[in-house]
Amino acid sequence: MDQMKSSNSSKLINSLVLDTTVQGDVRTNNDIRIDGTLIGKLECNGKVIIGSQGKVEGEIKCHNAVIEGGFAGSIHVSELMIVEESARIEGDVFTDKLQVEPGAIYNVKCVMGGQQIQASKEKTEAV
């Protein structure tokens, strides 16, 4: 029974629907889709999807991200970040891999790749 429960939980998706606003910290081990507004900190051990009507202001830490809507703040993506053409992003981006579609508004300071992040850290510490 525990194996069945664990395999089903990997398919769960949290959802913050349109016209809903949450202020505060959110932590989840599952994927999350945001079509409303989140103001605060989001820690996700899966994929974060910000829908075309969604908006996040604050900090995100996740494995993968798909941004279709608005984001302002700092985002740390350990694997792949996809920025769709409808996205509007401002702030700091730290990711291993990045895909930005034409038409997206992408006004950020960006650090990509694990080795580059490590090299940047070493340069900062040397100064």
N, C-alpha and C positions, 0 to 999 in steps of 0.2 A: 504494500500500500504506500509506503514512503517513497518508493521509486516513482510511482504514478503521480503522486503529489508534486514531487520535485520536477518532473518533466513538464507538467502542466504549468507550473509557476514560471517557467522560462518563456512562456508565450503570453504572459500577462502584460497589459499595457495600461498605465495610468493615464488619465485624461483630465485636463483642465479646460472646460468647454467655454465657448464664446460667451461674452458678457459676464464672466466670472473673474474676480480679482482676488489674488492671494498675496498677503504681505507676510514675510517671514522666511524661515529656513525650511527647505523640503529635502528629504533624503529618501531614496528608493533603490532597491536592488533590481528593479524591473525597468523596462523602457517607459518613457513618458512623452505624451503629446500635449502641447500647450496651444490652445486656440483662444484662450483668454489672456489675462495679464498676470505675470508673476513679478513681484518686486521683492528682491532678497537674494538668498543663496540657494542654489540647487546642486545637490550631489547625487549623481546617478551612476549606478554600476552597469549601465546599458546604454541605449541610444536615447538622445533627446531630440525631439522633433518640435520645432516651433512652426506652427501652421501659418498660412498667409495672413490670417487675421490676428495671430498671436503676437505677444510682446513680452520680452523679459528685460528687466532692468536689475543689474546686480552682478552676481558671479555664478558661473556654471563650471562644474567639474564632471566630466563624463568620458565614456569610452568612444562613442561616435555621436555625431550631431548632423542634423539636416535642418538648415535654417531657410524658411520661406518667408517669414515675417520680420518683425523688428527685434533687435538686440542691442543693448547699450551696457557696457561694463567690461568684465574680464571673463574670458572663456578658455578653459583648459581641456583639450580633447586629446586623449592618449592615442587614438588611432586616426580615423578619417573624419574630416569636417567637409560637408557639402553645403555650398551657398547657392541657393536657387536664384533665378533672375529677379524674383519679386522681393528678395531680402534687402533689408536696410540695417547695416551693422556699423557700430561705432565703438571703439575701445581698444582692448588688448586681446590678441588671439595667440594662443600657444597650442600647436597641434603637430602631429607627426606628418600627416598628409592633408592636402587641401585641394578642393575642387571648387572654383568660382565660375558660375555661368555668366555670360555677357548680359548686361543690364542690371546686375546687382549693384547696390550702393554699398561699398566696402571701404570705409574710412577707418583704418585700424593700424596699430603697430603689431606686426606679425612675426612670430618666431616659429620656424618649422623644423621638423626632424629631430630625433633624439640626440644625434651627435652634435647638431648645430646648437641645440639648447644647452648641452653640456659645455661646448666650446664657448658659448656666450657667458655662461656662469664663470668659467675659468678666467676669461678676460676681465670680467667685472671684479673678481676676487683679487686679481693681480694689480689692479689700479689702486 
